[in-house]
Every structure is written in structure tokens, then in C-alpha cells.
Amino acid sequence: MAKIQRSQLGKQLNLKILEIPAGRPNRPGSPLKAKKITIHNTDNTNFGADAEKHSKFLNETGYYIHDGKKISVSWHYTVDDDSCVHHLPLNEVGWHAGKDGNANSIGIEICMNAGIDQSAAFDRAVKLIACLCFDMGLDPSADVVPHMEWTKKKCPSLLLDNGKLGAKWQTFIGKIVKLESEIEPG
């Protein structure tokens, strides 16, 4: 089994830090002791809706309207085929997966915009999640969960088979498990 140093894998993420400013309504600042990582798809297929555009949305808007009410949203990372963007400290709650999901997990959104290399986006997400599992001592086979685990939303849509967990999800998790097992300190 080939080993890869954690620092080398981290460099492959092309990580950008564009945190939601403290005090914004969608950055509650509540403490988080994450036990899970929740995976989402953005469900935004607009051309150019990449990780930086989602960062701009979080930093400038940070909500959507549902039944006439503003619903604030935030999450920790957005991943596309080019980069990973970090939005919240890992010790702060994000609003991405219902009460229990928010209180117990880090949220990662994987882009699915028109023109994206979806395979490359999933590969970058696998690297990010493997790094997080390694750093936090999480078991990727048990502690990486779909959004639908917390709510009934059919998310991450691109990793579901007809709206259910199946082969796509298992393949994705298998890649994370394999890569995380190959990471060594350094």
C-alpha cells in the first residue's frame, strides 16, 4: 500500500480560506465538537456556480427564502473541480443539516454546476474528507454521512441511486476509506 504524507495530500486540495465574517447572521458562532462529516451536493447546476461563487453567496447573502421566511445557511467547505473553499472554523456550528446534523457535524458541499468536471470534484472531496478524518480521528466508514441521514432531503443527490443510498455512495465512501488508510503524518 502506497503511503502519502498528510502535508502533501493537503497541498493537492488547493485550499482557499474565505471565512464568513464573524457577526453575520449565518455564522452563529456556537461551539461545535464534530463527531461526523455531512456530505451535500449544492443542487446548483448554474454555469459558474463553483466553490468561490458559493463562498460569495455565504459571505454576502447567506440565506434563502422559504414560505416567506429568511432561512440562514452556512457550512464549513465547498469543493469543486479546482479548489476547496473553507467557510467556517471546524469548532463552530454551521447551518446545513437540521438541528442534530448542525450540532454534530462538519458540512461539506460538493458543487455540481454546468461545465464542472464532476469526477475531479468528487476526487477533490475524497481528499478533503480523508484529510479531515485523519486529522480528527474519525472513521470514514462510520462517521461520513449523507445529508439525508439527518433530514429526509434526498441529498447528496449525485451520490444517491434513485434517491437512496446504494452503489454510488458506497463507492465514494470506499475511496475515502482507502485514501485515509494511506495517509501518514508529516
C-alpha positions as CSV (number, residue, x, y, z in Angstrom):
1,M,0.0,0.0,0.0
2,A,1.5,3.4,-1.1
3,K,1.7,5.9,1.7
4,I,1.2,9.7,1.3
5,Q,2.2,12.3,3.8
6,R,-0.6,14.4,5.2
7,S,1.0,17.7,4.2
8,Q,1.4,16.5,0.5
9,L,-2.2,15.5,0.3
10,G,-3.2,18.8,1.8
11,K,-1.4,20.7,-0.9
12,Q,-3.5,18.9,-3.5
13,L,-6.7,20.4,-2.2
14,N,-5.9,23.9,-3.5
15,L,-7.5,25.2,-0.2
16,K,-8.7,28.8,-0.1
17,I,-9.7,30.4,3.2
18,L,-12.7,32.7,2.6
19,E,-14.5,32.6,6.0
20,I,-17.9,34.0,6.7
21,P,-17.2,37.2,8.7
22,A,-17.9,36.9,12.4
23,G,-21.2,38.5,13.3
24,R,-23.0,37.7,10.1
25,P,-26.5,36.2,10.7
26,N,-25.4,32.9,9.1
27,R,-22.4,32.5,11.3
28,P,-23.9,31.7,14.7
29,G,-20.5,31.2,16.5
30,S,-21.9,28.4,18.5
31,P,-19.3,25.8,19.6
32,L,-19.0,22.5,17.7
33,K,-17.4,19.3,18.7
34,A,-17.9,17.4,15.5
35,K,-18.4,13.7,15.6
36,K,-19.4,13.4,11.9
37,I,-18.9,14.9,8.5
38,T,-22.0,15.5,6.5
39,I,-21.9,15.4,2.7
40,H,-24.1,17.5,0.4
41,N,-24.4,18.4,-3.2
42,T,-25.1,22.1,-3.9
43,D,-28.0,21.2,-6.2
44,N,-27.0,24.4,-8.1
45,T,-26.5,23.5,-11.8
46,N,-26.0,27.1,-13.0
47,F,-22.9,27.6,-15.1
48,G,-20.1,29.1,-12.9
49,A,-21.7,28.1,-9.6
50,D,-18.3,26.9,-8.3
51,A,-16.9,26.9,-4.8
52,E,-15.9,30.6,-4.9
53,K,-19.4,31.6,-6.1
54,H,-20.9,29.7,-3.2
55,S,-18.5,31.4,-0.8
56,K,-19.6,34.8,-2.2
57,F,-23.2,33.7,-1.5
58,L,-22.4,32.8,2.1
59,N,-20.4,35.9,2.7
60,E,-22.9,38.4,1.1
61,T,-26.3,36.8,1.3
62,G,-26.3,33.6,3.5
63,Y,-29.9,32.8,3.3
64,Y,-32.7,31.7,1.1
65,I,-36.5,32.4,1.3
66,H,-38.9,29.6,2.1
67,D,-42.6,30.3,2.8
68,G,-41.8,34.0,3.0
69,K,-39.1,33.5,5.7
70,K,-35.4,34.0,5.6
71,I,-33.6,30.8,6.3
72,S,-29.9,31.3,7.1
73,V,-27.4,28.7,5.8
74,S,-23.7,28.0,6.3
75,W,-21.3,25.1,6.1
76,H,-17.6,24.5,6.5
77,Y,-16.3,23.7,3.0
78,T,-17.4,23.9,-0.6
79,V,-15.5,21.7,-3.1
80,D,-15.4,21.9,-6.9
81,D,-13.1,20.5,-9.6
82,D,-10.5,23.3,-9.0
83,S,-10.4,24.0,-5.3
84,C,-11.8,23.7,-1.7
85,V,-13.0,26.8,0.0
86,H,-13.1,26.9,3.8
87,H,-16.0,29.0,5.2
88,L,-16.2,28.3,8.9
89,P,-13.8,27.2,11.7
90,L,-14.2,23.5,12.4
91,N,-15.1,24.3,16.0
92,E,-18.1,26.4,15.0
93,V,-21.6,25.2,14.1
94,G,-22.8,25.6,10.6
95,W,-26.5,25.6,9.5
96,H,-26.6,22.8,6.8
97,A,-28.3,19.6,8.1
98,G,-31.1,20.2,10.6
99,K,-30.7,20.6,14.3
100,D,-28.9,17.3,15.1
101,G,-26.8,17.5,11.9
102,N,-25.7,21.0,12.6
103,A,-24.9,20.3,16.3
104,N,-22.8,17.2,15.5
105,S,-21.2,17.6,12.1
106,I,-19.0,19.5,9.7
107,G,-20.8,20.3,6.5
108,I,-19.2,19.9,3.1
109,E,-21.0,20.9,-0.1
110,I,-19.8,19.4,-3.4
111,C,-20.5,21.5,-6.5
112,M,-22.4,20.2,-9.5
113,N,-22.6,23.2,-11.8
114,A,-22.8,23.2,-15.5
115,G,-19.3,22.8,-17.0
116,I,-17.8,21.2,-14.0
117,D,-15.5,18.1,-14.2
118,Q,-17.7,16.2,-11.7
119,S,-15.3,13.3,-11.4
120,A,-12.5,15.8,-10.4
121,A,-14.8,17.5,-7.9
122,F,-15.6,14.2,-6.2
123,D,-11.9,13.2,-6.2
124,R,-11.0,16.6,-4.5
125,A,-13.8,16.0,-2.0
126,V,-12.4,12.5,-1.2
127,K,-9.0,14.1,-0.5
128,L,-10.5,16.7,1.8
129,I,-12.7,14.2,3.7
130,A,-9.8,11.8,4.1
131,C,-7.6,14.6,5.5
132,L,-10.4,15.7,7.9
133,C,-10.9,12.1,9.1
134,F,-7.2,11.6,9.6
135,D,-6.8,14.9,11.5
136,M,-9.9,14.4,13.7
137,G,-9.6,10.7,14.3
138,L,-12.9,9.9,12.6
139,D,-13.7,6.6,10.9
140,P,-14.7,7.4,7.3
141,S,-16.9,4.2,7.0
142,A,-19.0,5.2,10.1
143,D,-18.5,9.0,10.5
144,V,-19.0,10.3,7.0
145,V,-22.7,10.6,6.4
146,P,-25.1,11.9,3.7
147,H,-27.3,14.9,4.5
148,M,-30.3,12.6,4.3
149,E,-29.1,10.9,7.5
150,W,-30.2,14.0,9.4
151,T,-33.2,15.0,7.4
152,K,-35.3,13.3,4.7
153,K,-33.8,15.5,2.0
154,K,-32.5,13.4,-1.0
155,C,-29.0,14.8,-0.6
156,P,-26.3,14.4,-1.8
157,S,-28.3,14.0,-5.0
158,L,-25.4,12.9,-7.3
159,L,-24.3,10.2,-4.8
160,L,-27.7,8.6,-4.4
161,D,-29.2,5.8,-6.5
162,N,-32.8,6.7,-7.3
163,G,-32.9,8.8,-4.1
164,K,-31.4,6.1,-1.9
165,L,-28.0,5.1,-0.6
166,G,-26.5,2.5,-2.8
167,A,-23.5,1.7,-5.0
168,K,-22.6,5.3,-5.7
169,W,-22.5,6.2,-2.0
170,Q,-20.6,3.0,-1.2
171,T,-18.0,3.7,-4.0
172,F,-17.5,7.3,-2.7
173,I,-17.0,6.1,0.9
174,G,-14.7,3.3,-0.2
175,K,-12.4,5.8,-1.9
176,I,-12.3,7.9,1.3
177,V,-11.6,4.8,3.5
178,K,-8.8,3.7,1.1
179,L,-7.1,7.1,0.9
180,E,-7.4,7.8,4.6
181,S,-5.7,4.4,5.3
182,E,-2.7,5.5,3.2
183,I,-2.1,8.8,5.0
184,E,0.9,9.1,7.3
185,P,1.9,12.1,9.5
186,G,4.2,14.7,8.0
